[in-house]
């Protein structure tokens, strides 16, 4: 992120810790993939050709699903959506940009005629609830 407002020098331990955070095939994404398979919904992962690069999408059926980490995407009211005390202004700006980008991606996809579901990390702990949410994507097929 060079040349952006995010130019903050991180100490070595913080840099190492942040570098270990997975960006794809996370446990919540795996839970969503399992639920989609159980619902017999076909999908492609990491759809870079669609606005916001949804984690899962089916262009023919016109649906997309984003799997958001509660921390990084600021799940309102969730215990995991904490704010670091160090470099607080940096993190608040970063989280605000993430949320703004997320809202824009959903808005653009809906304008294109897609059904969009945002699944939060904390929702993946309950497979039955997760399947109920994702089943809405398959309703367009019928």
OpenMM code with the backbone's topology and positions (N, CA, C; nanometers):
from openmm import Vec3, app, unit

residues = "UNK UNK UNK UNK UNK UNK UNK UNK UNK UNK UNK UNK UNK UNK UNK UNK UNK UNK UNK UNK UNK UNK UNK UNK UNK UNK UNK UNK UNK UNK UNK UNK UNK UNK UNK UNK UNK UNK UNK UNK UNK UNK UNK UNK UNK UNK UNK UNK UNK UNK UNK UNK UNK UNK UNK UNK UNK UNK UNK UNK UNK UNK UNK UNK UNK UNK UNK UNK UNK UNK UNK UNK UNK UNK UNK UNK UNK UNK UNK UNK UNK UNK UNK UNK UNK UNK UNK UNK UNK UNK UNK UNK UNK UNK UNK UNK UNK UNK UNK UNK UNK UNK UNK UNK UNK UNK UNK UNK UNK UNK UNK UNK UNK UNK UNK UNK UNK UNK UNK UNK UNK UNK UNK UNK UNK UNK UNK UNK UNK UNK UNK UNK UNK UNK UNK UNK UNK UNK UNK UNK UNK UNK".split()
positions = [
    Vec3(0.0828, -0.1188, 0.0000),
    Vec3(0.0000, 0.0000, 0.0000),
    Vec3(0.0870, 0.1248, 0.0000),
    Vec3(0.1810, 0.1282, -0.0832),
    Vec3(0.2705, 0.2441, -0.0892),
    Vec3(0.1992, 0.3638, -0.1508),
    Vec3(0.2366, 0.4808, -0.1015),
    Vec3(0.1832, 0.6028, -0.1573),
    Vec3(0.0376, 0.6289, -0.1243),
    Vec3(-0.0124, 0.5666, -0.0203),
    Vec3(-0.1506, 0.5893, 0.0201),
    Vec3(-0.1525, 0.6515, 0.1580),
    Vec3(-0.2713, 0.6760, 0.2063),
    Vec3(-0.2808, 0.7319, 0.3411),
    Vec3(-0.2519, 0.6262, 0.4469),
    Vec3(-0.2217, 0.5059, 0.4037),
    Vec3(-0.1923, 0.3973, 0.4959),
    Vec3(-0.0438, 0.3808, 0.5231),
    Vec3(0.0358, 0.4788, 0.4893),
    Vec3(0.1795, 0.4690, 0.5129),
    Vec3(0.2089, 0.4782, 0.6623),
    Vec3(0.2125, 0.3631, 0.7265),
    Vec3(0.2413, 0.3547, 0.8692),
    Vec3(0.3519, 0.2524, 0.8857),
    Vec3(0.4501, 0.2853, 0.9638),
    Vec3(0.5597, 0.1925, 0.9883),
    Vec3(0.5160, 0.0958, 1.0978),
    Vec3(0.5184, -0.0325, 1.0642),
    Vec3(0.4807, -0.1353, 1.1604),
    Vec3(0.6059, -0.1947, 1.2226),
    Vec3(0.5974, -0.2272, 1.3506),
    Vec3(0.7110, -0.2943, 1.4124),
    Vec3(0.7178, -0.4372, 1.3582),
    Vec3(0.8306, -0.5005, 1.3733),
    Vec3(0.8547, -0.6328, 1.3152),
    Vec3(0.7530, -0.7378, 1.3614),
    Vec3(0.7250, -0.7503, 1.4926),
    Vec3(0.6265, -0.8515, 1.5344),
    Vec3(0.4878, -0.8282, 1.4739),
    Vec3(0.4458, -0.7027, 1.4655),
    Vec3(0.3151, -0.6729, 1.4070),
    Vec3(0.3140, -0.7082, 1.2594),
    Vec3(0.4192, -0.6733, 1.1897),
    Vec3(0.4295, -0.7042, 1.0482),
    Vec3(0.4233, -0.8554, 1.0242),
    Vec3(0.4930, -0.9319, 1.1049),
    Vec3(0.4917, -1.0782, 1.0921),
    Vec3(0.3520, -1.1324, 1.1198),
    Vec3(0.2891, -1.0834, 1.2256),
    Vec3(0.1553, -1.1304, 1.2636),
    Vec3(0.0535, -1.1015, 1.1525),
    Vec3(0.0557, -0.9805, 1.0980),
    Vec3(-0.0386, -0.9455, 0.9921),
    Vec3(-0.0105, -1.0231, 0.8641),
    Vec3(0.1152, -1.0552, 0.8394),
    Vec3(0.1514, -1.1321, 0.7214),
    Vec3(0.1012, -1.2754, 0.7249),
    Vec3(0.0688, -1.3252, 0.8412),
    Vec3(0.0201, -1.4631, 0.8563),
    Vec3(-0.1304, -1.4766, 0.8351),
    Vec3(-0.1994, -1.3658, 0.8236),
    Vec3(-0.3445, -1.3704, 0.8084),
    Vec3(-0.3784, -1.4172, 0.6675),
    Vec3(-0.4572, -1.5244, 0.6609),
    Vec3(-0.4971, -1.5795, 0.5316),
    Vec3(-0.5930, -1.4844, 0.4617),
    Vec3(-0.5842, -1.4806, 0.3296),
    Vec3(-0.6736, -1.3960, 0.2517),
    Vec3(-0.7771, -1.4764, 0.1747),
    Vec3(-0.7531, -1.6043, 0.1576),
    Vec3(-0.8511, -1.6890, 0.0902),
    Vec3(-0.8451, -1.8283, 0.1513),
    Vec3(-0.9511, -1.9042, 0.1236),
    Vec3(-0.9643, -2.0396, 0.1798),
    Vec3(-0.9589, -2.0373, 0.3328),
    Vec3(-1.0177, -1.9342, 0.3907),
    Vec3(-1.0242, -1.9239, 0.5363),
    Vec3(-1.1294, -2.0214, 0.5879),
    Vec3(-1.1316, -2.0445, 0.7178),
    Vec3(-1.2311, -2.1348, 0.7764),
    Vec3(-1.3741, -2.0887, 0.7456),
    Vec3(-1.4066, -1.9595, 0.7589),
    Vec3(-1.5423, -1.9174, 0.7223),
    Vec3(-1.5736, -1.9422, 0.5738),
    Vec3(-1.4768, -1.9188, 0.4855),
    Vec3(-1.4995, -1.9458, 0.3432),
    Vec3(-1.5225, -2.0948, 0.3196),
    Vec3(-1.4485, -2.1785, 0.3895),
    Vec3(-1.4670, -2.3230, 0.3748),
    Vec3(-1.6058, -2.3649, 0.4224),
    Vec3(-1.6538, -2.3037, 0.5306),
    Vec3(-1.7882, -2.3336, 0.5816),
    Vec3(-1.8941, -2.2935, 0.4791),
    Vec3(-1.8761, -2.1788, 0.4159),
    Vec3(-1.9708, -2.1340, 0.3135),
    Vec3(-1.9657, -2.2277, 0.1930),
    Vec3(-1.8470, -2.2678, 0.1513),
    Vec3(-1.8336, -2.3597, 0.0380),
    Vec3(-1.9062, -2.4908, 0.0666),
    Vec3(-1.8910, -2.5434, 0.1879),
    Vec3(-1.9608, -2.6671, 0.2255),
    Vec3(-2.1116, -2.6487, 0.2194),
    Vec3(-2.1596, -2.5368, 0.2722),
    Vec3(-2.3037, -2.5104, 0.2722),
    Vec3(-2.3560, -2.4977, 0.1291),
    Vec3(-2.2830, -2.4304, 0.0427),
    Vec3(-2.3254, -2.4166, -0.0970),
    Vec3(-2.3311, -2.5527, -0.1655),
    Vec3(-2.2343, -2.6386, -0.1368),
    Vec3(-2.2361, -2.7737, -0.1952),
    Vec3(-2.3553, -2.8534, -0.1438),
    Vec3(-2.3838, -2.8426, -0.0134),
    Vec3(-2.5001, -2.9139, 0.0420),
    Vec3(-2.6304, -2.8659, -0.0219),
    Vec3(-2.6353, -2.7394, -0.0591),
    Vec3(-2.7540, -2.6827, -0.1234),
    Vec3(-2.7550, -2.7070, -0.2742),
    Vec3(-2.6525, -2.7745, -0.3240),
    Vec3(-2.6381, -2.8045, -0.4663),
    Vec3(-2.6321, -2.6773, -0.5510),
    Vec3(-2.5679, -2.5750, -0.4973),
    Vec3(-2.5471, -2.4498, -0.5704),
    Vec3(-2.4054, -2.4500, -0.6271),
    Vec3(-2.3953, -2.4383, -0.7583),
    Vec3(-2.2629, -2.4346, -0.8200),
    Vec3(-2.2085, -2.2924, -0.8138),
    Vec3(-2.0770, -2.2817, -0.8078),
    Vec3(-2.0157, -2.1505, -0.7902),
    Vec3(-1.8729, -2.1508, -0.8416),
    Vec3(-1.8217, -2.0317, -0.8548),
    Vec3(-1.6793, -2.0090, -0.8780),
    Vec3(-1.6293, -1.9259, -0.7614),
    Vec3(-1.5072, -1.9518, -0.7209),
    Vec3(-1.4451, -1.8739, -0.6132),
    Vec3(-1.3694, -1.7560, -0.6728),
    Vec3(-1.3531, -1.6529, -0.5912),
    Vec3(-1.2674, -1.5384, -0.6239),
    Vec3(-1.2946, -1.4850, -0.7642),
    Vec3(-1.4098, -1.4274, -0.7822),
    Vec3(-1.4534, -1.3794, -0.9127),
    Vec3(-1.4004, -1.2399, -0.9399),
    Vec3(-1.2779, -1.2335, -0.9889),
    Vec3(-1.2118, -1.1051, -1.0101),
    Vec3(-1.2763, -1.0235, -1.1219),
    Vec3(-1.3546, -1.0866, -1.2068),
    Vec3(-1.4211, -1.0140, -1.3144),
    Vec3(-1.5482, -0.9433, -1.2717),
    Vec3(-1.5926, -0.9682, -1.1501),
    Vec3(-1.7138, -0.9033, -1.0992),
    Vec3(-1.6766, -0.7936, -1.0001),
    Vec3(-1.7607, -0.6914, -0.9882),
    Vec3(-1.7334, -0.5837, -0.8921),
    Vec3(-1.7136, -0.6371, -0.7505),
    Vec3(-1.6063, -0.5964, -0.6867),
    Vec3(-1.5785, -0.6380, -0.5500),
    Vec3(-1.5173, -0.7761, -0.5375),
    Vec3(-1.4987, -0.8471, -0.6483),
    Vec3(-1.4439, -0.9840, -0.6476),
    Vec3(-1.5114, -1.0710, -0.5422),
    Vec3(-1.6396, -1.1041, -0.5614),
    Vec3(-1.7094, -1.1859, -0.4617),
    Vec3(-1.6339, -1.3154, -0.4334),
    Vec3(-1.6442, -1.3618, -0.3097),
    Vec3(-1.5777, -1.4860, -0.2711),
    Vec3(-1.6383, -1.6054, -0.3438),
    Vec3(-1.7691, -1.5990, -0.3684),
    Vec3(-1.8413, -1.7044, -0.4405),
    Vec3(-1.9413, -1.6368, -0.5333),
    Vec3(-1.9566, -1.6896, -0.6540),
    Vec3(-2.0562, -1.6330, -0.7448),
    Vec3(-2.0930, -1.7337, -0.8523),
    Vec3(-2.2125, -1.7154, -0.9063),
    Vec3(-2.2590, -1.7900, -1.0215),
    Vec3(-2.3177, -1.6864, -1.1169),
    Vec3(-2.2457, -1.6580, -1.2242),
    Vec3(-2.2894, -1.5536, -1.3179),
    Vec3(-2.4199, -1.5909, -1.3869),
    Vec3(-2.4327, -1.7166, -1.4280),
    Vec3(-2.5534, -1.7589, -1.4996),
    Vec3(-2.6770, -1.7442, -1.4110),
    Vec3(-2.6660, -1.7837, -1.2854),
    Vec3(-2.7791, -1.7709, -1.1925),
    Vec3(-2.7855, -1.6315, -1.1300),
    Vec3(-2.6879, -1.5492, -1.1576),
    Vec3(-2.6815, -1.4092, -1.1116),
    Vec3(-2.6890, -1.3959, -0.9600),
    Vec3(-2.5973, -1.4654, -0.8922),
    Vec3(-2.5874, -1.4460, -0.7477),
    Vec3(-2.4410, -1.4367, -0.7074),
    Vec3(-2.4191, -1.3711, -0.5943),
    Vec3(-2.2836, -1.3547, -0.5410),
    Vec3(-2.2895, -1.3582, -0.3894),
    Vec3(-2.1826, -1.4090, -0.3304),
    Vec3(-2.1735, -1.4135, -0.1839),
    Vec3(-2.0358, -1.3639, -0.1414),
    Vec3(-2.0368, -1.2737, -0.0464),
    Vec3(-1.9143, -1.2245, 0.0147),
    Vec3(-1.9045, -1.2855, 0.1536),
    Vec3(-1.7861, -1.3298, 0.1910),
    Vec3(-1.7621, -1.3801, 0.3260),
    Vec3(-1.6717, -1.2778, 0.3932),
    Vec3(-1.7289, -1.2051, 0.4884),
    Vec3(-1.6561, -1.0967, 0.5533),
    Vec3(-1.6092, -1.1362, 0.6925),
    Vec3(-1.4838, -1.1080, 0.7202),
    Vec3(-1.4329, -1.1221, 0.8556),
    Vec3(-1.4911, -1.0105, 0.9413),
    Vec3(-1.5388, -1.0442, 1.0577),
    Vec3(-1.6042, -0.9457, 1.1451),
    Vec3(-1.5092, -0.8323, 1.1830),
    Vec3(-1.3822, -0.8635, 1.2007),
    Vec3(-1.2842, -0.7620, 1.2389),
    Vec3(-1.2552, -0.6666, 1.1234),
    Vec3(-1.2145, -0.7204, 1.0097),
    Vec3(-1.1702, -0.6376, 0.8978),
    Vec3(-1.2825, -0.5589, 0.8327),
    Vec3(-1.4040, -0.6142, 0.8352),
    Vec3(-1.5161, -0.5489, 0.7674),
    Vec3(-1.6150, -0.4860, 0.8648),
    Vec3(-1.5816, -0.4871, 0.9943),
    Vec3(-1.6553, -0.4143, 1.0984),
    Vec3(-1.7999, -0.4590, 1.1127),
    Vec3(-1.8205, -0.5837, 1.1478),
    Vec3(-1.9546, -0.6354, 1.1714),
    Vec3(-2.0151, -0.5626, 1.2911),
    Vec3(-2.1138, -0.4836, 1.2646),
    Vec3(-2.1752, -0.3982, 1.3663),
    Vec3(-2.2293, -0.4811, 1.4830),
    Vec3(-2.1876, -0.4458, 1.6030),
    Vec3(-2.2346, -0.5127, 1.7233),
    Vec3(-2.1650, -0.6442, 1.7555),
    Vec3(-2.0713, -0.6857, 1.6726),
    Vec3(-2.0024, -0.8131, 1.6946),
    Vec3(-1.8828, -0.7930, 1.7872),
    Vec3(-1.8625, -0.8879, 1.8752),
    Vec3(-1.7519, -0.8812, 1.9713),
    Vec3(-1.6156, -0.8854, 1.9012),
    Vec3(-1.6113, -0.9401, 1.7793),
    Vec3(-1.4846, -0.9506, 1.7059),
    Vec3(-1.4448, -0.8206, 1.6358),
    Vec3(-1.5360, -0.7242, 1.6301),
    Vec3(-1.5092, -0.5980, 1.5597),
    Vec3(-1.4456, -0.4963, 1.6537),
    Vec3(-1.3291, -0.5300, 1.7044),
    Vec3(-1.2572, -0.4409, 1.7958),
    Vec3(-1.1715, -0.3428, 1.7168),
    Vec3(-1.1255, -0.2385, 1.7836),
    Vec3(-1.0376, -0.1403, 1.7204),
    Vec3(-0.9064, -0.1359, 1.7972),
    Vec3(-0.7947, -0.1526, 1.7284),
    Vec3(-0.6652, -0.1469, 1.7964),
    Vec3(-0.6436, -0.0105, 1.8626),
    Vec3(-0.5697, -0.0109, 1.9716),
    Vec3(-0.5401, 0.1151, 2.0400),
    Vec3(-0.4186, 0.1836, 1.9790),
    Vec3(-0.3262, 0.1063, 1.9241),
    Vec3(-0.2092, 0.1649, 1.8571),
    Vec3(-0.2478, 0.2041, 1.7147),
    Vec3(-0.2012, 0.3200, 1.6710),
    Vec3(-0.2310, 0.3704, 1.5361),
    Vec3(-0.3813, 0.3764, 1.5099),
    Vec3(-0.4547, 0.4177, 1.6111),
    Vec3(-0.6013, 0.4170, 1.6056),
    Vec3(-0.6571, 0.4903, 1.4826),
    Vec3(-0.6052, 0.6091, 1.4531),
    Vec3(-0.6561, 0.6854, 1.3390),
    Vec3(-0.6349, 0.6102, 1.2077),
    Vec3(-0.5199, 0.5470, 1.1948),
    Vec3(-0.4908, 0.4657, 1.0766),
    Vec3(-0.5954, 0.3560, 1.0606),
    Vec3(-0.6197, 0.2815, 1.1684),
    Vec3(-0.7123, 0.1694, 1.1612),
    Vec3(-0.8556, 0.2147, 1.1368),
    Vec3(-0.8966, 0.3236, 1.1985),
    Vec3(-1.0324, 0.3735, 1.1754),
    Vec3(-1.0515, 0.4119, 1.0289),
    Vec3(-0.9511, 0.4765, 0.9699),
    Vec3(-0.9588, 0.5120, 0.8278),
    Vec3(-0.9608, 0.3867, 0.7408),
    Vec3(-0.8774, 0.2903, 0.7742),
    Vec3(-0.8707, 0.1652, 0.6986),
    Vec3(-1.0043, 0.0921, 0.7030),
    Vec3(-1.0606, 0.0785, 0.8218),
    Vec3(-1.1889, 0.0092, 0.8363),
    Vec3(-1.3004, 0.0841, 0.7631),
    Vec3(-1.2979, 0.2176, 0.7698),
    Vec3(-1.3983, 0.2982, 0.7009),
    Vec3(-1.3898, 0.2762, 0.5496),
    Vec3(-1.2692, 0.2733, 0.4963),
    Vec3(-1.2514, 0.2471, 0.3531),
    Vec3(-1.2998, 0.1072, 0.3160),
    Vec3(-1.2712, 0.0094, 0.4010),
    Vec3(-1.3180, -0.1273, 0.3750),
    Vec3(-1.4702, -0.1307, 0.3649),
    Vec3(-1.5376, -0.0692, 0.4615),
    Vec3(-1.6843, -0.0696, 0.4627),
    Vec3(-1.7408, 0.0034, 0.3416),
    Vec3(-1.6812, 0.1149, 0.3066),
    Vec3(-1.7268, 0.1918, 0.1900),
    Vec3(-1.7119, 0.1077, 0.0626),
    Vec3(-1.5981, 0.0416, 0.0483),
    Vec3(-1.5733, -0.0430, -0.0690),
    Vec3(-1.6719, -0.1604, -0.0726),
    Vec3(-1.6987, -0.2197, 0.0434),
    Vec3(-1.7942, -0.3309, 0.0506),
    Vec3(-1.9333, -0.2874, 0.0054),
    Vec3(-1.9800, -0.1739, 0.0564),
    Vec3(-2.1138, -0.1246, 0.0203),
    Vec3(-2.1231, -0.0963, -0.1295),
    Vec3(-2.0178, -0.0400, -0.1853),
    Vec3(-2.0181, -0.0091, -0.3283),
    Vec3(-2.0266, -0.1370, -0.4113),
    Vec3(-1.9509, -0.2384, -0.3755),
    Vec3(-1.9518, -0.3646, -0.4506),
    Vec3(-2.0911, -0.4269, -0.4499),
    Vec3(-2.1554, -0.4291, -0.3345),
    Vec3(-2.2902, -0.4860, -0.3243),
    Vec3(-2.3875, -0.4045, -0.4096),
    Vec3(-2.3788, -0.2732, -0.4001),
    Vec3(-2.4687, -0.1849, -0.4757),
    Vec3(-2.4532, -0.2074, -0.6266),
    Vec3(-2.3298, -0.2140, -0.6750),
    Vec3(-2.3056, -0.2317, -0.8188),
    Vec3(-2.3548, -0.3687, -0.8651),
    Vec3(-2.3275, -0.4726, -0.7884),
    Vec3(-2.3747, -0.6064, -0.8261),
    Vec3(-2.5272, -0.6109, -0.8328),
    Vec3(-2.5933, -0.5490, -0.7378),
    Vec3(-2.7406, -0.5478, -0.7398),
    Vec3(-2.7925, -0.4717, -0.8609),
    Vec3(-2.7258, -0.3638, -0.8984),
    Vec3(-2.7656, -0.2899, -1.0197),
    Vec3(-2.7506, -0.3766, -1.1440),
    Vec3(-2.6547, -0.4682, -1.1406),
    Vec3(-2.6338, -0.5604, -1.2529),
    Vec3(-2.7327, -0.6770, -1.2506),
    Vec3(-2.8200, -0.6809, -1.1506),
    Vec3(-2.9214, -0.7854, -1.1423),
    Vec3(-2.8840, -0.9060, -1.0581),
    Vec3(-2.7774, -0.8966, -0.9818),
    Vec3(-2.7337, -1.0076, -0.8976),
    Vec3(-2.8054, -1.0057, -0.7630),
    Vec3(-2.8347, -1.1241, -0.7120),
    Vec3(-2.8733, -1.1383, -0.5718),
    Vec3(-2.7425, -1.1453, -0.4949),
    Vec3(-2.7332, -1.0724, -0.3855),
    Vec3(-2.6081, -1.0668, -0.3101),
    Vec3(-2.6353, -1.0994, -0.1641),
    Vec3(-2.5520, -1.1873, -0.1092),
    Vec3(-2.5577, -1.2204, 0.0329),
    Vec3(-2.4208, -1.1908, 0.0928),
    Vec3(-2.4210, -1.1230, 0.2064),
    Vec3(-2.2979, -1.1002, 0.2822),
    Vec3(-2.3041, -1.1910, 0.4041),
    Vec3(-2.2094, -1.2818, 0.4129),
    Vec3(-2.2018, -1.3747, 0.5254),
    Vec3(-2.0905, -1.3272, 0.6173),
    Vec3(-2.1225, -1.3134, 0.7446),
    Vec3(-2.0231, -1.2703, 0.8426),
    Vec3(-1.9546, -1.3912, 0.9043),
    Vec3(-1.8294, -1.3737, 0.9362),
    Vec3(-1.7467, -1.4785, 0.9968),
    Vec3(-1.8175, -1.5464, 1.1139),
    Vec3(-1.8779, -1.4684, 1.2020),
    Vec3(-1.9409, -1.5249, 1.3220),
    Vec3(-2.0650, -1.6075, 1.2885),
    Vec3(-2.1257, -1.5857, 1.1721),
    Vec3(-2.2443, -1.6618, 1.1322),
    Vec3(-2.2085, -1.8023, 1.0847),
    Vec3(-2.0829, -1.8244, 1.0537),
    Vec3(-2.0399, -1.9534, 0.9997),
    Vec3(-2.0325, -2.0622, 1.1060),
    Vec3(-2.0453, -2.0257, 1.2322),
    Vec3(-2.0383, -2.1235, 1.3409),
    Vec3(-2.1647, -2.2088, 1.3486),
    Vec3(-2.2740, -2.1632, 1.2887),
    Vec3(-2.4016, -2.2349, 1.2927),
    Vec3(-2.4369, -2.2795, 1.1504),
    Vec3(-2.4023, -2.4043, 1.1134),
    Vec3(-2.4236, -2.4507, 0.9760),
    Vec3(-2.5692, -2.4436, 0.9293),
    Vec3(-2.6644, -2.4726, 1.0172),
    Vec3(-2.8056, -2.4691, 0.9774),
    Vec3(-2.8484, -2.3264, 0.9431),
    Vec3(-2.8085, -2.2327, 1.0260),
    Vec3(-2.8415, -2.0916, 1.0008),
    Vec3(-2.7748, -2.0434, 0.8720),
    Vec3(-2.6509, -2.0846, 0.8529),
    Vec3(-2.5764, -2.0470, 0.7330),
    Vec3(-2.6469, -2.0989, 0.6078),
    Vec3(-2.6913, -2.2234, 0.6110),
    Vec3(-2.7615, -2.2809, 0.4958),
    Vec3(-2.8915, -2.2073, 0.4671),
    Vec3(-2.9638, -2.1689, 0.5718),
    Vec3(-3.0886, -2.0940, 0.5514),
    Vec3(-3.0609, -1.9618, 0.4798),
    Vec3(-2.9543, -1.8938, 0.5197),
    Vec3(-2.9197, -1.7660, 0.4550),
    Vec3(-2.8816, -1.7876, 0.3093),
    Vec3(-2.8010, -1.8898, 0.2839),
    Vec3(-2.7527, -1.9132, 0.1481),
    Vec3(-2.8598, -1.9721, 0.0564),
    Vec3(-2.9596, -2.0375, 0.1136),
    Vec3(-3.0671, -2.0964, 0.0331),
    Vec3(-3.1395, -1.9895, -0.0481),
    Vec3(-3.1379, -1.8670, -0.0005),
    Vec3(-3.2031, -1.7569, -0.0728),
    Vec3(-3.1407, -1.7378, -0.2109),
    Vec3(-3.0138, -1.7719, -0.2239),
    Vec3(-2.9470, -1.7579, -0.3532),
    Vec3(-3.0045, -1.8552, -0.4556),
    Vec3(-3.0429, -1.9737, -0.4102),
    Vec3(-3.0969, -2.0747, -0.5000),
    Vec3(-3.2413, -2.0519, -0.5378),
    Vec3(-3.3101, -1.9650, -0.4662),
    Vec3(-3.4516, -1.9418, -0.4936),
    Vec3(-3.4737, -1.8803, -0.6310),
    Vec3(-3.3755, -1.8091, -0.6829),
    Vec3(-3.3894, -1.7485, -0.8164),
    Vec3(-3.3939, -1.8544, -0.9259),
    Vec3(-3.3361, -1.9722, -0.8993),
    Vec3(-3.3305, -2.0776, -1.0017),
    Vec3(-3.4679, -2.1360, -1.0288),
    Vec3(-3.5550, -2.1315, -0.9303),
    Vec3(-3.6836, -2.2022, -0.9409),
    Vec3(-3.7860, -2.1259, -1.0206),
] * unit.nanometer
topology = app.Topology()
chain = topology.addChain("A")
for resn in residues:
    res = topology.addResidue(resn, chain)
    for name in ("N", "CA", "C"):
        topology.addAtom(name, app.Element.getBySymbol(name[0]), res)
